[in-house]
Amino acid sequence: MNKKLALVIVAILLTISFIIIALKSKKSTASLQTKDGRVVSLSTLYNQTKETEVQGNLLEARSLYQQLIANFPNSSEVANWQKKSDDLNIRLLFSPTLTPKSILYEIKPQDTLAKIAREFKTTVDLLKKSNNISDYRILPGRKIKVWIAPFSAVVDKSQNILMLKGDEEIIKTYIVSTGINNCTPTGTFKIINKLTHPTWFKAGAIVAPGSPENVLGTRWLGFDLVGYGIHGTNDPQSLGRQITQGCVRMSNSDIEELYTIVPEDTEVTVVD
């Protein structure tokens, strides 16, 4: 009888210990200590982040989302915070807001958007987008935002994702499709041509741009490996799988975004 009682007591003590540990763990993941010694709860930091975003302070909002991700990695909201951070990266890239990877450039008398893009290894489309320029006319003396960090991309076939990087920092992660039976070649390639509304030249036929049968979608970024590149799709439901003939496939909206951002000579590394 005493032995049974002792076992019951031990069981109760163990249960209490587990509850205490769980509560401490929950407390540790629900708050963080700032540099000045203040303790900030997850809800407080999240509300601050949302308020900052609504106020239009994109740089600070991005920093706060990154704090949420770093300090509360076990939260069920991490994926949403990461998406918000990615979205803010693109909004910052496409806005006149200066970032540590951009400069304010004063237009010279002989400048053109194409010349500025070549000089800083960026794209005319990005210059126009980030400076609210609607045509190709620019006036000497005007100051414009120019992104100066080199872009690159990594395609991970095992996860079917493409990570766009700016000076090795991930800007955004996209869902893609890669080659069936792992046939997309691995290695580091360069984008050597860019096409809008590409024609699809397939065996025995030419499929016009805009045709429902054109698998290339609305954009093409060709590699320095003949026949391979990154393109849009006429079948967005196929994304996230190994299903292509070897190219990297993105949604049309994503490839159009990427097309605006990356210039020719951008490196794309494909890994298993």
Buried (B, 14 or more C-beta within 10 A) or exposed (E): EEEEEEEEEEEEEEEEEEEEEEEEEEEEBEBBEEEEEEEBEBEEBBEBBBEBBEEEBBBBBBBBBBBBBEBBEEBEEBEEBBEBBBBBBBBBBBBEBBBEBBBEBEBEEEBEBEEBBBEBBBBBBBBBBBBEBEEEEBEEEEEBBBBBBBBBBBBBBEBBBBBBBBEEEBBBBBBBBBBEEEEBEEEEBEBBEBBEBBBBEEEEEEBEBEEEEBBBBBBBBBBBBEEBBBBBBBEBEBBBBBBBEBBBBBBBEBBBBBBBBBBBEBBBBBEE
